Amino acid sequence: MRLIKFLTFPIASICILFILVLGCAEKKNASPEEEKSANLVNPKDWPSIKPLPLDPVIEAQIDDILPKLTLEQKVGQVIQADNGSITPEEVKQYRLGAILSGGNSAPGPLPYADTKTWLEKADEYYNASIDEEGVEIAIPCIWGIDAVHGHANLTGAIVFPHNIGLGAMNNPDLIEQIASVTAHELTVSGHDWTFAPTLAVPQDIRWGRSYEGFSEDPKIVKSYGNRIVYGLQGHFGEEDFMGDGRVISSAKHFLADGATEKGVDQGDALISEKELRDVHAAGYYSAIPAGVQTVMASFSSWQGRKLHGDKELLTDVLKGQLGFNGFVVGDWNGHGQVPGCTNTDCPQSLNAGLDMYMAPDSWKGLYESTLKHVKSGTIPMSRLDDAVRRILRVKIASGIFTKGAPSTRKNAGDESLLGLPKNRAIARQAVRESMVLLKNNDGTLPINPKKTILVIGDGAESISKACGGWTLSWQGTGHTNDEFPNGISILDGIKEAVAAAGGKVMYSASGDTSVAADVVIAVYGEDPYAEFQGDRENLDFAPNGFDVSKLAEFKNKGIPVVSVFLSGRPLWSNPEINQSDAFIAAWLPGSEGGGISDLLFQRDPAFDFTGRLSFSWPASAVVDKAAEPLFKLGYGLSYNSAETVGLLPENSGLENNEVKSTGEFFNKGVPVAPWGLWLNSGDLVKQIASFPTSVGGLLISKTDHLAQEDALRINWTKADRDEMRISTASPSNMSRESNGAMELTFSAKSFKVDEAVVQIGMCSADSSCDQTLTINITGNDWQEYRISLSCFEKLGVDMTKVTSAFMITAGEGIDIGISNIRLESDIDAKPGCDGK
């Protein structure tokens, strides 16, 4: 009918239709080359930044050095290894350009270290690198670390609020001071380089790295980019540039890591070039003119193109149009994600514009393959020389050739310079200015410190919880207060303020409702996490460590409740806000918990809440970019604000989205909801909350498979046949999957023996896990194992009521790695019960 009606239209309409049809046909039949060209970047559309002037003296030095370097030395310069995977002797042998320390890679037995331990290792690496045996000239190596909110892997260093809080304070002057203190404390331990600032502009806060971003507003990010660079490096062209107390900075992650679909870490940013340019590059427009010396490439992709292999963005835009003349460093084996690459072989990245591979544990294989590719011409010598020139430019400018060994430099090794009172005061000011007051009904704040105050919640006493991830260790979990010698908990800050005024403080982590008090201060929120382990499906605050239902009990007694909410992002927390008379978004404030009490009690008449949201606060747990937020970007109250927050709706939006099994049980280092990790030893049952952990003779820790700490290492030290299970409270119906020839699939490796014999089982609500299948984990390399679900059904497992999707046990001495446990289709239609 529509066609007949259209035929009554004028001939012109038919012509238009004919043209449109032809156009569609052309698009449909476009060649791969034409499709690819539709996504090409146009560098001329990007801002043109005049490159910083090159120092002719430094360029002359490079001209003198380059011809003296062997090919092997040049290849070594473009590779960075993790200190946990390389010895000083190997640094000398392979002439590597840099060392890094991952979040868990401090020298010694712990993921962090004291000044002496750091400095001794720094000297070993430096002295090995400058040993001239066998070469005409030796190039000093530089040592980098993720000091992203202070030098948080150094005992006694100040831990500042994470960037999300610093964005809320919106104070460029203070951010420069914070960066300067961080640089100062880095030089005490002998480090040369920090992988900061993060200039991401997160747009979907389900992303596990949202707290590393200052704001969803590119203007705030841009206002900070240059000031952090000044604080870390000094001012380019002036006497303080890379002088005493300064370190090399690294703007990261180029580009659009905060724009990935659904906030998935290392995911794909399916955005326009305009948004890429106008929003996500904003911080670089101030950091590059400020003289940032290095830029770190992003793990993520843009329009399906891995940034570690994108020549248009790394070379044409960053080095060309934006005028960056420092060097581009990779992220943790990020080059291995480029199509056609592996962790140990990736000429594509260097050819695209990467100047230094970050190859933490893959450096040796990468060195050998890169050397081969240069010799064959796959990597042009001109490209290698350009990368080495850029690295040498940064090294010479940093003073590394003249500073001497790390221990001989000014301030090195002096632990009394850590946590200086004046620097802790800067951190405390940052805590005050970062806090955002979301609700203060009836003028609940400030609190009279002369009253009887009950403090509740697991976040009050724990400095670790207040600091979040990237603190002492990568994930920041499981640390006690005695590991923060220059820190103060939120609880101790409250006690200090109340004691000074003559009041009384009582503390109950669990929230004892029988205690009589004038005011309740509840400190609770997210547990620490980092990177992809913090990725979420929704924004619902899932209470952990504290029963938030206790808030209502106090409210019902007429006792005012003040919530201090610790989180790495805004979360849907309407029930908690409703049960609070005052509600503070304290973010992750760090080691200066006294800054919280400064505002709870207004300890100085000049103090007030000045923090304003740098991310909008969600009205629903379901992410909907078109929905109105509960509290908009820029929102925040002061003591005298007249706003009253009424009763908020408590429907999260997830009511019709019950969490169900997705066929993934363990991925990226964490169990996938609704599944959790449990250990069984005799009658003892324990849920895993942090790593490393143990029960009986079973030891569980993290190890690396495809990414850092994305796998479990399971070690049976006794013959008790203890079990690890992936279980859920609500039985899952897998009968359809079993009938459909689905397979339980996982990757595994043996650490100690060529063949590790383990037993794998599944459990149902009405049956035990006594019936298992024997699987041989062969070889020392990661391999995939697949077991048909029908095998478990034959053992008597009720597949309609599966409570444990994966159970593993073994005998004494078995030590294996397990990762990526999931269901997959039977790829060869040959059901197997032996894992093959």
N, C-alpha and C positions, 0 to 999 in steps of 0.2 A: 504494500500500500504506500509505503514511504517513497519507493522508487517512482510509482505512477504520479504521486503528487509532485515529485521533483521535476518530472518532465514537463510540467506546466510552467516551469521557471523560464526566464529569458535565456537565449543562447549564451549570453555572457556567463551565466552561472554554470552552464555545462562546460564551458572552456576552463573556468576556474577549477571545477572538479577534476577535469582532465589533467590539469597542471599538478594539482595536489596528489592525484593518484600516481603520476609519473614520479613526483618527488619522493613519495613513500616507497615506490619501487626501487628508486635509486638508493635510498637509505638502507632498505632491506638487503640489497645486493652489494653493499659497499664492501670493498676488499678489507682485509685485516689492517693493511697499511693505512687506508683511509679512516678506518674506525680509530686506530691509534692516534692519528694526527688530530682527531677531534678533541683529544684530551691534552694536547701539547701546551706547555706553559709559554706564555709570552712575556719574557723578562722585561720588555719595555713598558709593560703595564705596571711594573713594580716601582716603588720609590727609588730614585737614583741617589745613592749615598756616596759622597766623595771619599775615596779610600784615605785612610790616615797616611800621612807622609812616611815614606820609608827612610830609615836612618842610613845615610850613605856609609857611615862607619861600620854599622852592622852588616850591610849588604856586601861591603868589601871583605869583611871577615868571612862571610859565607862563600864568597867567590874564592877565597884562599883555601877554605876547608874542603869544599866539595871535591875538587880533583884529587885530594889526598885520601879520600875514603874509598875503600874497596867496595865492590858490588855487594859483598856479604854484609858489610857495615851499613850500607844504605838500606838494605832490606831489613836489617835488624832495627834500624831507627823507626820504621813505620809499624812496629809491633809493640804492643803493651801486654804484659803478663801479670797475672795475679800473684801476690807474694806467697800465697798458699801453694803455688804450683811451680815455683822456680827458685833456684838457689843462686846465691851471689856468683858462684863459679859459672853457672850457666849464663848469667847476665854478661859476664866477661867473654865467654866463649861465643855467644850469639850476638853480642853487642846490641842488645835490645834498647829501644829508645826510652821506654818508660815502664814503671811498675804501678800497679794499682792495688788497693785493698778493698775487696768487696765488703758488703755489710757484715759478713761473718769471718773475715779473713785477716784478723789481726795476728801478728806474730805471737806465739805462745799458745797456751791451752784454751784461752777464752776468745770470744768474738771481739773483745776489746782488749786494750793493754794500757799499762802505765807508761809514763814518759820515758823511763829508762829503757824499757823493752822496745818501744817504737824507735827510739833514737839509735840504739845499738844496731837494729836491723837496717835503719836508714843509712848508717855509716857503712855497713857491709855492702849494701847494694851500690852506693855511690863510689866507694873505693874500688870495687870490682869494675865498675864501668869506666873509670879513668885510668885503669892499668893499661899501659901502652905496649905491653908485650905482644909482638906479632903484628902491630899496626903502626902506621906512620903518625896518626893522631887519634886520640880517644875522645869520645863524646860523652859527657856526663849524662846519666839518666835522671829523670824526674819522677817523683812519687806522688800519685794522686789518690784522693779519697773522697767519699760522699759526705762532706761536712755540710749537710743541707739545712740544719737548724742548730748550728754550733758544731764543734768538733766532738760529736757525740760518741765516738769510739775511743775516746781518750779518758782515762780515769781522772776525775776532778775537773773536767772542762764544763763550761756552762752550756746547758741545753736551753735554747731559746724556743719560743712558741713556733709551731709549724707555720708555714707560709699562709695558710688560710686565715689564721689569726692575725698575722702581720698585715695581710691585705685589709682586714677589718679596721685596723688602726689608721690606715691611709696616711702615713707619716713618712715621706721620703727622707727627711733629715734623720729620723730615728733608724730607718732601715740601713742607712749608710753607716751609722755607728755600730749597729749589730754586725754588719759584714766586716767592719774593721776589727772588732773584738774577735770574731771567728778567725780571721787571718792571723791575728796576734797569737792565738792559742794553737793554731796549726804550726806556726814556726817554733813553738816550744818543743814539739815532738819531732821536728825535722821534716815535716811535709812541705812540698813545693807547690801543690796544686789541689784545688777543690773542684768537684763537679757541681758547681753552682754558679749562677742562679738558675732555677727552673723558671722558664718564661711561658709555660703552658697557660692557656686560657680555657679552663675546663667548662664544657657546655652541658655535659651529662654527668652529674655527680655520683652516679652509680660506679664511676671509675674509681678503682682502688687507690689511685694516686691524686685524687682531688685535693687532698690537704697540702700537696706540694705546689699547688697553684695559688696565686695571691687572690685572684678574682675571676669571675666570669666576664668582667668588664675590661676590655683591652686597654682602656685609658689608665686604669690603676696599674696594670702590669707594665705598661710603657713608662709610667712615672717612676717605677722602681728599678727598671733594667739598668740604667746608667748609674744610679746611686749605689747599687750593690757592687757593680764593677769598680767604682771609685773606692768603696770601702775595702774591697779585697786587694786590689792592685795598686791603688793610688791613682793620681791623675796623669794621663798620658802626656808626655812632653814636659812634665814638671819633675822637680827633684825627688818627690816622694814616690814616683812611679817605680814599682817593683823594688823598693828599698827595704830597710829593716822592717819586719813585722808585716810584710806583704806577701801574697801568694798569687799564683796564676789562677784565673777564673775560667769557667766554662759555661757559656749560655746553652741551655738545653730545654727540650729535645727538638731539634729542627726536623720536622715541623708538624704542627697540628696534632700532637699526641693527646690533646684535650678535646678532640673533635670526633673521636672514633664512634662508630655506631654502637648504641646501647652502653657506651662507656666502657667497652671491653679493652682492657690493657693490651697493648701491642696489636690492636685491631686496625680497622680500615676507616679512614675519614672520607665519607662519601659526600663531600661538600664542593662548592664551586671554587674556582680559582680566586674569585673576588673575596669570598669569605676567608679563604686560606691567606690571602694577602692582607686584607683589611683588619681581620680579627686576630688570627693566630700568629702572625709575624710581628705584631705590634711591639713586643718587648725588644725585638732585635733592632728596631729602628732607633732605639736609644742606647742599647748595649754596644752595638758595633761602633758608632761614633765615639763612645766612651773608651774604646780601646780594648774590649774583651779579647783575650788572646786565643781562646779556643772555643769551638762550637761543637756540641755533641749531637750526632745524628740520632734520629728517633727510631725506636724499634718498629713503630707503626707504619701504616701505608697511607697513601693518598690516592683515591680512585684506583685501588688495586695495585699501586706501584710502591714497592718497598722503598722507604726513604734511604736505606743504606745503599741502594743501587740506582738512585734517581739523579742522573747527571744534570738534568735541566735545573733541578732545585739546588743541588749541592754546588755545582760549578757555575752554571749560567746565571742563576739568581743570587745565591749567597756570596760567591766569590766575585761574580761579575757585577751585577746591578747593585748589590748592597755593599760592595767594596770591601768585603772581609778579606784581610790579608794575613790572618793567623792560620792555625791549622784545624782541620775537622777531625775529630776523634769519634770512633764508633762507640756503641754501647755493648754491653755484655754479650759477646758472640752474636751481635745483631747482624753481622755480615752473612752469617750462616743461614739467615732466613730469606736472602735474596734468591729468586728462582734460579736454579742451576748451580747454586753454591752449597757448600757444607761449611761447618765450623773451621775446617782445616784447609779449605781450598776455595778462594773467592777473588779472582782477579777483577770481577765485575765491579766490586766496591771501590777498589783503588782507582780504576779507570773512570768511575762515576764522579770521583772527587773526594772520597774519603782519603785522609792523609795518614791516619794512624788507626790500625785495627785494635779494638779492645778484644783480645783473645786470651781470656783469663787462664783457661786450662788447655786451650787448643793451640797455643802459641808455637810449639815446636813443629807440628805438622803444617801449620800455616806458613811458618818461615820457609820450610822446605819447598812447598808448592809455589809460594810467591817468588822465590829465587828462580825456580824452574820457569815460571811464566815470564819473568824479565829476560831471562836468557833466550827464550824462544821468540820474544817480541810480542807476546800476548799483552803484556804490560809494557808500553813504550818506555824507553829510558828517560825520555823527556818528562813523562808523568811521574816517574819515580823521583827524578831530580827535583821536580817542583814540590812534591810532598816533603822531601828531606829539607829543601830550602825553607819551607814554611815552618817545619819543626825546629830547625836551627835558629830561625828568626826569633821564635818565641823563647827558646832556651837562652840565647845570648841576651835578649832584652830582659829576661828574668834575673840575670846575673849569675846563673848557675855555673858558668865557667870560672868565675872569680870568687864566689862565696866560700869555697872550700867545703870540706866535709860537713854534713849537717850539725854534728856536735860542736863544731868550732864557730858556728854562727852566733850572732848576738841573740841573747835570751834562750838559746837552745838548752834544754834540759833543766831549766829552772822551774821546778814545780810550784814555787811560791808565786809565780806569775799567772797561775791558773786560778780562775774564780776570784780575781781581784775585786774588792768591795765596790770600786767605781764601775766595774764591768757588770757585776751582779745587779747593781742599781739600774743599769741600762736594760737588763733583761726583765727586771721587776717592773720598770716603766712600760716595757713592751707588753707584759701580761695585763697591766691595767688598761692600756689603750686598745688592746685587742678584744677585750670582753664586750659582748653586745647584750644589753638588757632588753629582752623581748617582752617581758611582762613585769609590772610593778604595781599591782592593784592595791589601793588603799595606802599607798606610800610605805609598803613593807620595808623597803630599803631606803636609807641605811639602817642597819640593826644597831640597837643600843648595846654596846659590849659589856655593860654592867649587869646584864640579865643572865639567866640560866639558859644555856644553849646546848642543845643536843645535836651532835654531828653524826650523820648516818651515811651509809653507802661505801662501796669498796673503792671508790676513787679518791676518798678523802686522805687515806693514809699512804696510798701507793704513788710514789713519784713516777714509777714506770708507766702506770696507766695515764698519768697526766702528760707524759712525754710522747706516747704513741710510738709508731714504727721508726726505723732508722735511729734507734737509741740504744747504745751499747751493743746491739746486734741488729741484724737486718730487719727482723720482724718486731723486735723490741719487747718480746714477751718473756715472762719468767724471771724478771730481775727484782732484787730486793733493795730497800732504801740504803743499805750500807754500801751499795755499789755507786752511790751518788754522794761522795764525801763533801762536795760543795753545793748540795741541793737542800731544799726544804720542802716538805710535803704541804699540801693544802691544809691538812689538819693541824700541823705544827704552826703554820702561819696564823690560823684561827686562834689556837691556844695562846700564841704570843700576844695577839691583839687584845684578847679578852682578859688575860692575866694582867696586862698593863692597866686595864680599866677597873679591875677589881671584880669582874664577873666570874662565871663558872662555866666550864666546858665539860660535857660528858660525851663519850664516843661509843657508838655501837654500829659496827660495820653492817650487821644484818638488819638494823633498824628495830630495836626493842621498843615495842609500843607501850610497854608498861611504865616507861620512864617519864617522869613529870618534867616538863621544860617550858620555858616561855616562847622559844623559837626553835624550829627544826631546820638545820641546814643539811640538805641531801646532796651528796657528790657522787655522781654515777655517769655511765655512758658507755661508749664503745671500748672494747679491748683493743690493744695495739695490733696493727697489721701494716703491711707494706706491699706496694706494687700489685700484681695480679691477685694476690691472696686477699686483697680488700675489695675486689670487684663484687658487685651485688646485682641481684635481679630486680630489686625494688628498694624503696627508701623507708621502709618500715623499721623503726627502732626496735630491735629485738633485745630486750633486757638481758644482761648477762652479769653475773657476779652480785646482783642486788635485786631484791624483789620490790619492784616499783609500786606494787599494790599497797605497800605500807604507807605510801604518801596519803592515800585516802583515809586511812585510819587516824592519822594525826590531824588531818583536816576536819574530820568528823568530831574530833575532840575540841575543835576551836583553836588549835595551836597553829600559828602561821608557819607555812612551809616555804622555804627558799630552795630552789633547785639550781645546782651548779652542774650544767650538762657538758660532759666531755665528749667531743666527737671530732672526726676528721672531715665532716661535711654536715650540712643541714640535713636533718632526718625528720620524717613524719613522727611527731611525738605529742600529738594533741591530747591523749589521755594524761600524760605527765604534766603538760602545761596546765590542763584543767585542774589537776590536783595540787598545783603550786600557786601560792600567792605572788611569788616573784620567780621568774625563770630567766637564767643567764646562760647564753651560749658562750662557754669559756673556751671552746675549741680544744686544742692540745697545748696547754700553756707552758709546758717544759718544767725545768727544775727550780724555778722561783715561785713556789706555791704561795709565798707571802703576798704576791701581787693580787691574789684573789681576795685575801682578807682586807687589803687596803680599800677595796670598794665595798665589800660587804658591810664594813663598819665606818666607811669614810674616815680613815685614820688621819687624814689631813683635810682641812676645809677646802683646799684647792682641788681635791680629787673629785672626779665625777665620771660617769659613764660617757665616754666619747666615741667608743667603737660603733661602727655602723656596718650592716651586712654587706659584704663584698660578693656574696652569693644569695640569691633569693631563697626563701625558706618555703618548702613544699606544703601545699594544702592537702595533699594526698600522698599515699605511699606508692601510687602508680605514677610513673613518669609520663607526663603529657606536656609537651612544650607549649601547647596552646592554652593550657589551663592557667588561671590566675593564681599566683602564689599566695600563701598565707601572709607572709611578710615580704615586702618587695626589697629589691636591691636598694641599699642605702638606708633601710629602716634601722632604728635603734632609739631607745628611750634614755633619758637622763633622770636624775632623782626627782626633778620637779615637773616632769612630763605629766600632762593631765590625762593621757590616754588610759582607758581601762579596757583590758582584753576580756571580752565576754566568754561565755561557755562555748567551746569549740566542738564541732561535730566529731564524733569518734568512730565514724566509718572510714576505714583506711583506704577503701577502694579495692582491697584484696579479698573482700568477703566472698566473691564469686570466682576467686582465683586461688583456690586451695593449692598449697605446695604439693606437687606430685613428683614422683620419680620421672626423670627425663631420660633414663637409660645410662646416665653417667653417675658413678658412685664416688670416684676419687679423681680429681683433675687439678692440675696446676698447684699441687702441693696441699690441697685441702679437700675434705669430703664435700660432696655436692648435696645441698639440702634436698630432701629431709634426712639424709643419711649422716651418721656420725661415726667416729672411730672409737672402738672400745678394746680394752685388754682384759683377758680372763686368765686367772691363775688360781686353780682350785675353786674355793668359794669366794675369792676376791675378784670383784668386777670393777673396772675403773674406766671412765671416759677420758680420752686424751684431750687435755686443754692446752698444753704447750709442749715444746720439744727442747732438748731430749727428755724422755720420760721412760719409766720402767714399771713392771709389775712382776713379782717373782724373779725368774731369771731371764725375762724377756726385755730387751732394750730396744727402744724405738727412737730414731733420730731422723733428720732430714738429709737428703743427698740430692745430687743433680742428675737429671736425665736429659730433657730437652731444654730446660731452663734452670735457673738457679733455684735450688731447694724445691723442685716440683715433684720429688719422689720421696718415698720412705725407705729408710734402711732398717731392717729387722734382724736382730741378732739374738739367737737362743743360746744362752750361756750355761743352761742347766738341762737336765734330761727330763724336765717336768712336762714337756709338751704344752707349754702355755700357748694361748691363742690370741691372735689379733682379729677383730671382726669389724665389718662395716655394717652397722645396724640402724634400724629406725623404730620409733615407738609405734607407729601405725603400720600394720602389715601391708605389703604391696602385692597386688595381683599381677603376676607375671605369666599367667597361663597362656595368654595370647602370644607372648614372646616365645614361650617354650614350644607351643604348637607351630609357631612360625619359623622354627629352626634358627632362633637367635643364639648367639654364643657369648659366654662370659669371656671378655677379652682383656688382657693386661700385658704390660711390658715388665720384664724382670731381668736381673743379672745376678750372678754369684760373685761375691767379693773374695772368698777364700779358697774355694775348691772348684775343680773343673766341672763337677756335677753335684748340685745341691738337691737332695730329695725332700720335697715338702708335700703336705697334704692340704688339699683345697676342698672346702665344703660350702654349702648354702644351708640356711636354717629357716624353718617355718614355725609358725606360732604353736603348732601341735606336735612338733617333732624336735628332737635334739640335733646336734651337729656331729653326732658320733660317726655317721657314715660319710666317708670322704673319698676323694680321688687322689691318687698319687701322681705327682707331676715332677719331672726332672728338669730343673733349671740348669741348662748346660752352658758352659763357656763363661768368660769374664766380660762379655759384651752384652749390651742390652738387646733382647730379642722379644718378639711378640708371641704370646701364648693364647690359645683359644680353646674353650671347652663348651660343648653344646649344652644348653640348658636341659635338654632331654636327659642328659646323663644324671643330673641331680634329681630329676623327677623319678628316674628309675631307682634311685637310692632311697626313695620314700619321702622326698621333700614335697610338701603341699605347695604347689606353685601359685595357688590363689592367695596364700598368706605368708609371703616371704618376709621374714623379719631381719635376716642377715643375708645381704647379697653376696658377701665374700667373707670367708673364714679361712685363715691359714695357720697351720701349726707345723712344727718340725722338731727334729732332735737336736741334742746338744752340739754346738759348734757350727751350726748352719748360720750363715750371715749373707743375706740377700738384699737386693733393692727391688722395690715394686713401684710402678707408676701407672697412671692413666687407666684405671679400672672402669670398665664400661660394658654395655651390651652392643653387639654389632651383628649384622646379618651374616649367615653362613656363606662365606665367599666361594667355597668350592662344592657346596651341596653334599659334603661328606661329613656327617656328624662325627665328631671325635671326642673321646673322653680322656685323652692323654696330654692335651694341651698343644698338640701339633696341628 
